[in-house]
Structure formats: C-alpha cells, structure tokens
C-alpha cells in the first residue's frame, strides 16, 4: 500500500505543478492529518490568495466557519482517518 494524500477537489485533474500552492499534501501519520488539514486550509483555501477554482461562496463560508472556531480538532482527524481504514505503518 502507498501513502495517502489529501488534495483540493477543485484542483484535481490538473497536471502536477500547475495547481496553486498547497493543493496537495501527504501527511506522514494519522496524528499529522490535523496539521496537514490546517496547513492546507491556511495556504490553499483561506489565504490572502485562495484557490481561484473554489467558488467564492464556499471560500466565504469556510472563512466564517474558521473565524467561529468550527472544526474537528486533532482527535477528530485521527479518528476519521481510522474509520476510513487508514493505518500508520513503520
């Protein structure tokens, strides 16, 4: 089995290297999925220059949720990954 990656659904299908910064990450463990999600959120989704492929209303809703503190936290991300069948390997 290979390493699991997380990518922007709006950038999928683009040739490698042509998406905006932060469109794809490969967390090294279940525990690091939270940090990966935070980084993707801050760099690609809700930065000063968010992904131009994401509809503006989705960016606005996401920014409002972020300011309101809505989110799952580290435990949520780790448990969600485990529920999907992801496991850490050495």
C-alpha positions in Angstrom: 0.0 0.0 0.0 1.1 3.6 -0.6 1.0 6.8 1.2 -2.4 8.6 1.5 -2.6 12.1 0.2 -5.1 15.0 0.6 -5.8 17.3 -2.3 -8.1 20.2 -3.2 -11.1 18.7 -5.0 -11.2 21.8 -7.2 -7.7 21.3 -8.5 -7.9 17.6 -9.2 -7.1 16.6 -12.7 -4.7 19.4 -13.2 -1.2 18.4 -14.3 1.3 18.2 -11.5 2.8 21.5 -10.6 0.1 23.6 -12.2 -2.2 23.9 -9.2 -1.8 26.8 -6.7 0.5 26.3 -3.7 -0.8 23.9 -1.1 -3.2 22.0 -3.3 -1.8 18.6 -2.3 -0.2 17.2 0.9 0.9 13.8 2.0 0.6 13.5 5.8 3.2 11.1 7.4 0.8 9.7 10.0 -2.8 9.8 11.3 -1.8 12.2 14.0 -0.3 14.6 11.5 -3.6 14.7 9.4 -4.8 17.6 11.6 -1.7 19.7 10.9 -1.9 18.8 7.2 -5.6 20.0 7.1 -4.7 23.2 9.0 -1.8 23.9 6.6 -4.0 23.2 3.5 -6.7 25.5 4.9 -4.3 28.3 5.7 -2.2 28.1 2.5 -4.7 27.0 -0.2 -8.3 27.5 0.8 -8.5 30.6 3.0 -5.2 32.5 2.5 -4.8 36.0 1.1 -4.9 34.4 -2.3 -7.2 31.4 -2.0 -7.5 28.8 -4.8 -9.2 30.6 -7.7 -11.0 27.4 -8.6 -13.0 27.3 -5.4 -16.4 29.1 -5.7 -16.3 32.4 -3.8 -19.3 31.5 -1.7 -17.5 28.4 -0.4 -14.4 30.4 0.5 -16.6 32.9 2.3 -18.4 30.2 4.3 -15.1 28.5 5.1 -13.6 31.7 6.3 -16.6 32.4 8.5 -16.5 28.9 10.0 -12.8 29.2 10.7 -13.3 32.5 12.5 -16.1 30.9 14.5 -13.8 28.1 15.6 -15.7 25.4 13.8 -13.6 22.3 13.2 -12.9 18.8 14.4 -9.5 19.1 16.1 -6.7 16.6 16.2 -8.7 13.7 17.6 -11.5 14.1 15.0 -9.0 13.9 12.1 -7.2 10.9 13.6 -10.4 9.1 14.3 -11.9 9.9 10.9 -8.8 8.6 9.2 -9.0 5.4 11.2 -12.7 5.0 10.4 -11.8 5.2 6.7 -9.4 2.3 7.2 -6.1 4.3 7.3 -3.4 2.9 9.5 0.1 4.1 10.3 3.0 1.9 9.1 6.6 1.9 10.0 
